[in-house]
Amino acid sequence: MTLYTLMFYLLGAITVICTAMAITRSNLLHAGLWLVASFFSTALIFYLLGAPFLAALEVIIYAGAVMILFVFIIMTLRDQPQPWSRRSFRRQWRLPVGLGAISLVLSGFFIFSATGSDFHLRPAMAAPQDFGRFLVDEYWLPVEIVSFLLFVALVGVLYLGRVAGKLEADETDASSKEHT
C-alpha cells in the first residue's frame, strides 16, 4: 500500500464521517460546520487524484458560497425543535440508512474486486480555460437554471423569515397586552 493510497482512504473515511455527522446533528449550525469539513476533505481527495482545479472549485463554490447560503437560510428560518417519537425516528431514517448500506456494499465490492483486474480509469486532464469554455459553450442553460433556482430559494427564505418575524411580533404584542 502506497502513501497516496493510504491518504486516499484516510480522506475518504474523514469525508464519510463528517458527512454522517452532518446529517445526524440536531443543531443545524453544527450540521453545516460538519458539512464544510466534508467539503474540504472532498477537495483534498480531488487534489490528491490530480484535479487541483476541481479541488479549488469545491472549496470556493461548495465550502464557500453554498455554505454561506445554507448558514443564511438556517439563521433566517430559526429552527423550531420537533417533538421526538421512536416511530417517526425510524420512519425518517429508514431510507437514508438503506441507501447508505447499499452504497457501502457497492463500494466494498468495487474496491475489493478491482485489486487484481486490468480495468483502469484513464485520467481526464483539462486546463481551467478549456473547462470554463466547455461549460459556457455546452452547459450554459443548466448553469443559468441552477443560478435562477438559487435566487428563487433565497427570495423564498427571505419571505419565510419575514412572515415568521411578523408572527413572532404579533405573538409578543398579544402577550404583552394580556399582561397589562
C-alpha positions in Angstrom: 0.0 0.0 0.0 1.5 3.3 -1.1 1.3 6.6 0.8 -1.2 8.0 -1.8 -3.5 5.0 -1.3 -3.3 5.4 2.5 -4.1 9.2 2.2 -6.9 8.5 -0.2 -8.6 6.0 2.1 -8.0 8.2 5.2 -9.5 11.2 3.4 -12.4 9.1 2.2 -13.1 7.9 5.8 -12.9 11.5 7.0 -15.4 12.6 4.3 -17.8 9.8 5.2 -17.6 10.5 9.0 -18.0 14.3 8.5 -21.0 13.7 6.2 -22.5 11.3 8.7 -22.1 13.8 11.5 -23.7 16.5 9.3 -26.8 14.5 8.7 -27.2 13.3 12.3 -26.8 16.6 14.2 -30.0 18.2 15.5 -28.4 21.7 15.7 -28.4 22.9 12.1 -25.5 25.2 12.5 -23.3 22.3 13.8 -24.5 20.2 10.9 -23.4 23.0 8.5 -19.9 23.0 10.1 -19.6 19.3 9.7 -20.6 19.7 6.0 -17.9 22.3 5.5 -15.4 19.8 6.9 -16.7 17.2 4.5 -16.3 19.6 1.5 -12.7 20.3 2.5 -11.8 16.7 2.7 -13.5 16.1 -0.7 -11.4 18.9 -2.1 -8.3 17.2 -0.8 -9.4 14.0 -2.5 -9.7 15.8 -5.8 -6.3 17.4 -5.3 -4.8 14.0 -4.5 -6.3 12.5 -7.6 -4.6 15.1 -9.8 -7.5 17.6 -10.2 -6.4 20.8 -8.5 -8.9 22.9 -10.4 -11.8 20.8 -9.2 -10.4 21.0 -5.7 -10.3 24.8 -5.9 -13.9 24.8 -7.2 -15.0 22.5 -4.4 -13.6 24.9 -1.8 -14.7 28.1 -3.5 -18.2 27.1 -4.6 -19.3 24.5 -2.0 -17.4 25.3 1.1 -17.7 29.0 0.4 -20.7 30.2 -1.5 -23.2 27.3 -0.9 -22.4 27.1 2.8 -22.8 30.8 3.2 -26.3 30.4 1.6 -27.0 27.5 4.0 -26.0 29.5 7.1 -28.1 32.4 5.9 -31.1 30.1 5.5 -30.5 28.5 8.9 -30.3 31.8 10.6 -33.3 33.2 8.8 -35.7 30.3 9.5 -35.0 30.0 13.2 -35.4 26.2 13.5 -38.1 25.1 15.9 -37.5 21.8 17.9 -39.7 19.0 16.8 -41.3 16.5 19.2 -39.4 13.2 19.3 -41.0 9.8 18.9 -39.4 6.5 18.2 -41.8 5.7 15.3 -41.1 9.0 13.5 -37.4 8.5 14.1 -37.5 5.0 12.5 -39.5 6.2 9.5 -37.3 9.2 9.0 -34.1 7.2 8.9 -35.2 4.1 7.1 -34.4 5.3 3.5 -31.1 7.1 4.3 -29.8 4.0 6.2 -30.9 1.7 3.4 -29.3 3.8 0.7 -26.1 4.2 2.8 -25.9 0.4 3.3 -26.3 -0.2 -0.4 -23.6 2.4 -1.2 -21.3 0.8 1.4 -21.8 -2.7 -0.1 -21.2 -1.5 -3.6 -18.2 0.5 -2.6 -16.7 -2.6 -0.9 -17.4 -4.7 -4.0 -15.7 -2.2 -6.3 -12.7 -1.7 -4.0 -12.0 -5.4 -3.4 -12.9 -6.7 -6.8 -10.7 -4.3 -8.7 -7.4 -5.0 -6.9 -6.2 -7.6 -9.5 -8.2 -6.6 -12.5 -6.9 -4.9 -15.7 -9.6 -2.3 -15.6 -8.0 1.2 -15.2 -9.6 4.6 -15.5 -8.0 7.0 -17.9 -7.3 10.4 -16.2 -9.1 13.2 -17.9 -6.9 16.3 -17.9 -8.1 19.7 -19.0 -6.8 23.2 -18.4 -9.1 25.5 -16.5 -9.6 27.7 -19.6 -10.8 24.7 -21.6 -13.1 23.6 -18.8 -14.6 27.0 -18.5 -15.1 27.3 -22.2 -16.7 23.8 -22.3 -19.1 24.8 -19.6 -20.1 28.1 -21.3 -20.4 26.5 -24.7 -22.2 23.3 -23.8 -23.9 23.8 -20.5 -24.8 27.4 -20.3 -28.5 26.7 -19.9 -28.2 24.3 -16.9 -25.8 26.7 -15.2 -28.3 29.6 -15.6 -31.2 27.4 -14.4 -29.3 26.5 -11.3 -28.4 30.1 -10.6 -32.1 31.1 -11.0 -33.2 28.3 -8.6 -30.7 29.5 -6.0 -32.1 33.0 -6.4 -35.7 31.8 -6.0 -34.6 29.8 -2.9 -33.1 33.0 -1.5 -36.2 35.0 -2.1 -38.3 32.3 -0.6 -36.2 32.2 2.6 -36.4 36.0 2.9 -40.2 35.8 2.6 -40.5 32.9 5.1 -38.2 34.8 7.5 -40.3 37.9 7.2 -43.6 36.0 7.8 -42.1 34.2 10.8 -40.8 37.6 12.2 -44.3 39.1 11.8 -45.9 36.1 13.6 -43.4 36.4 16.5 -44.0 40.1 16.7 -47.8 39.6 16.8 -47.5 37.0 19.5 -45.2 39.2 21.6 -47.7 42.1 21.2 -50.6 39.9 22.1 -48.9 38.5 25.2 -47.8 42.0 26.4 -51.4 43.2 26.0 -52.7 40.3 28.1 -50.3 41.2 31.0 -51.4 44.8 31.1 
